[in-house]
Amino acid sequence: MKAPALRVTVASRFRAEIEQAAQEGVKPGKMALHLTLGDVEHLKRDRAVPVADISFAGGKMTYLGVTVVKGDVPQSILLRKKAA
């Protein structure tokens, strides 16, 4: 019998992408995490996410210091802003 495939969580997927971007020298302020509404809810409800990793301060949601933009995308993506 085949073992069920492990589902990658929104938190772990984007933690890896954010950490990779940081290793490449991109600062959290130069990234934006555009999430589908469903992925926003998964991230907010993920009990494995440490409280220190997610913030709702000032009416703005952040994950690992990266601003979360909710909705208006067909698929969640981490965007890196180009340096001016």
Secondary structure, DSSP 4 states (H G I P E B T S, - for coil): -PPPPPPPPHHHHHHHHHHHHHHTT--GGGEEEEE-HHHHHHHHH-TTS-GGGEE-GGG--EETTEEEEESS-SS-EEEEPPP-
